[in-house]
Amino acid sequence: MELRQKFGLLTLIYVLSLAANLVMSAWCIVVYFDSAFRDFQSGAFQEQQIERVRQLLRRQREVLEERGNPSERAAQYRELQDQFSAILIPVQEELLGQGILALRAEIEQAAQRKDTVARRWLALRLGGRAGEVLPEEDQEAFSSLDMRLLQASNIFGGWRQDNVAAAAQTQGRVVTILIANTVGGAILCAVGIWCGRRWVMYPIRDLREATRQIGLGNFAYRIIPRSRDELGQLAEEVNEMSATVVAIQTQLVEQERLAAAGEMVTRLAHNIRNPLAGIRGLAEATTALHPDDLELVGCQQRITDTVDRFEKWLRDLQQSVTPLKLNLQPVRLAELVGGVMTALRPMFDRRGIRYVVEIDPAVSEVQLDSLHFEQALVALVTNAAQASEAGQEVRISASPLAEARGRWRLSVMDHGAGISAELKRKIFLPYFTTKPEGNGLGLAMANKVVRLHGGQLTVDSGPGRGSRFDAELPGLVAET
C-alpha cells in the first residue's frame, strides 16, 4: 500500500469517527427530547386529571343540592366519589413524588373535610332535614379543595412550560454545539491533511525525485530541506551522500587519468632529462674551459638557466599527474590560513597590496589534508595577489553553509581586472594561463585538491569587477 493510500485510509477513519460522533450526538438529542417530551406529556396529563377531579367535585356539589329521591342522590354521590378518589389518589402520589408535601397534605385534609360535609348533608337529606342549598361553611369546604386543586394544576402547568422552555434552550445549545463540532472537525481534518501533505508527503516526494535523479546519474541534484525534523535530516544526508558519490567518482576518474598520464610523463621526463643533463654538463664544461670569455660564459649561463627552468617544468608536470592521497585530520582553519598568509606576506608587501582574513568561529575546526589544502590555498591567494594592483585589497573568508549541514565555504576575493566569460571556462584546465610568468598549474591543482576533498571550486567574476573564488567543502567539525 502506498503512503498516499495509507494517509487516505487514516483520513477516512477520522471522517468515519467524526460521523459516528455526530450520530451519537444526534441519538443523545433524541433520547433527551424523548425524556423531555415524556415530562411534558406527564405534566399535561396531570393537568387534565386535576381538571377532571375539579369537574367531579363540582358535580358532587350539584348532586348534593339537587332535589329528588335522597337515596338516588346518595347512590349517585357515592359513584362520583369513587371516580373522584380513583383520579385524585394518583395526583396525590405525583405530588408526593415531586416533593410537594405541603400542598398534598392540604389537598388530603380538604378532601377529608369535603367528605365529612357530604356525609352529613346526605344524612340530613335522608332524614328530610336538609335545606335546598349547602350552608356557606359547607360550601367553603368544596371551594377550599377546588382552590388547592387549581393550585396543583398551576404547578403542573408551570412545570410543563418550564420543560418546554428548557427543551427549547437545550435544543439551541445542542444544535450550536453540533454545528461547532462539525465545523471544528472539518477544520481539523483540513488542517491535518494540509500538515500531512506539507510535513510528510512533500518531503517524501522530494526524496523520491532525488533518488530518481541520482539513479539517472544527475548527482548535482540537491534537495531543499523543508524542515529540521527526521525527514529534513534525511534530505540533508541524501545531499551529502550525492556529494560523496560525486567526490568518489571524481577521485576514481582522476586516479585513472593520472595513472595513465603519470606513466607517460615519467617516460617523457626520463627521456628528456638525459639530454638535458648532457646539455648542462657541456655548458658547465665550456664555462670552466673559457672562464675569461665573458660573452661565452654569459651564453652558457643562459643555457644552464633554460635547462633549470625546463627541469622545474618537468617536476611540476610530474607532480600534476601524480595521484594525491589525502590524510584527513581535524585542522584549526584560522591557524592554517594564518600560516599561509604569513608566508605570502613579503609578496603582498612587495606589490603594495593589503589582505583581510575573516574566519567565522563556526568553522574553527574542519577535516582537511593540511599539506595539500595549504598548497591549494597558496595557489588561490597568489592568483588573487597577481590579479590585484597596488593599493587594492584581497579578502580571505570562511563561513558555514546555512543550506547544507556539515559543509562550509572558503572564499578568496580580489578587486582586479576580472575574468571574461570565455576565460572562466578554461581557468581550471592544466597549463592554461594568461600570465607570462605562469605555468597554468596553480588553479588546476587547487581545483583538484578541492574536488578530492569532496568539494567544489567555483569562480564568480566579470570584466572590471574583480574575482571571487568559492571552495564549498564538507568536513565541518561540530562544536561540542
Sequence and secondary structure as in RCSB ss.txt:
>XXXX:A:sequence
MELRQKFGLLTLIYVLSLAANLVMSAWCIVVYFDSAFRDFQSGAFQEQQIERVRQLLRRQREVLEERGNPSERAA
QYRELQDQFSAILIPVQEELLGQGILALRAEIEQAAQRKDTVARRWLALRLGGRAGEVLPEEDQEAFSSLDMRLL
QASNIFGGWRQDNVAAAAQTQGRVVTILIANTVGGAILCAVGIWCGRRWVMYPIRDLREATRQIGLGNFAYRIIP
RSRDELGQLAEEVNEMSATVVAIQTQLVEQERLAAAGEMVTRLAHNIRNPLAGIRGLAEATTALHPDDLELVGCQ
QRITDTVDRFEKWLRDLQQSVTPLKLNLQPVRLAELVGGVMTALRPMFDRRGIRYVVEIDPAVSEVQLDSLHFEQ
ALVALVTNAAQASEAGQEVRISASPLAEARGRWRLSVMDHGAGISAELKRKIFLPYFTTKPEGNGLGLAMANKVV
RLHGGQLTVDSGPGRGSRFDAELPGLVAET
>XXXX:A:secstr
  HHHHHHHHHHHHHHHHHHHHHHHHHHHHHHHHHHHHHHHHHHHHHHHHHHHHHHHHHHHHHHH  S HHHHHH
HHHHHHHHHHHHHHHHHHHHHHTT HHHHHHHHHHHHHHHHHHHHHHHHHHTT   SS  HHHHHHHHHHHHHHH
HHHHHHHHHHHHHHHHHHHHHHHHHHHHHHHHHHHHHHHHHHHHHHIIIIIHHHHHHHHHHHHHHTT TT     
  SSHHHHHHHHHHHHHHHHHHHHHHHHHHHHHHHHHHHHHHHHHHHHHHHHHHHHHHHHHHHH TT HHHHHHH
HHHHHHHHHHHHHHHHHHHHTS      EEEEHHHHHHHHHHHHHHHHHHHT EEEEEE GGGSEEEE HHHHHH
HHHHHHHHHHHH  TT EEEEEEEE TTSTTEEEEEEEE SS   HHHHTTTTSTT  SSTT  S HHHHHHHHH
HHTT EEEEEE TTS EEEEEEEE B    
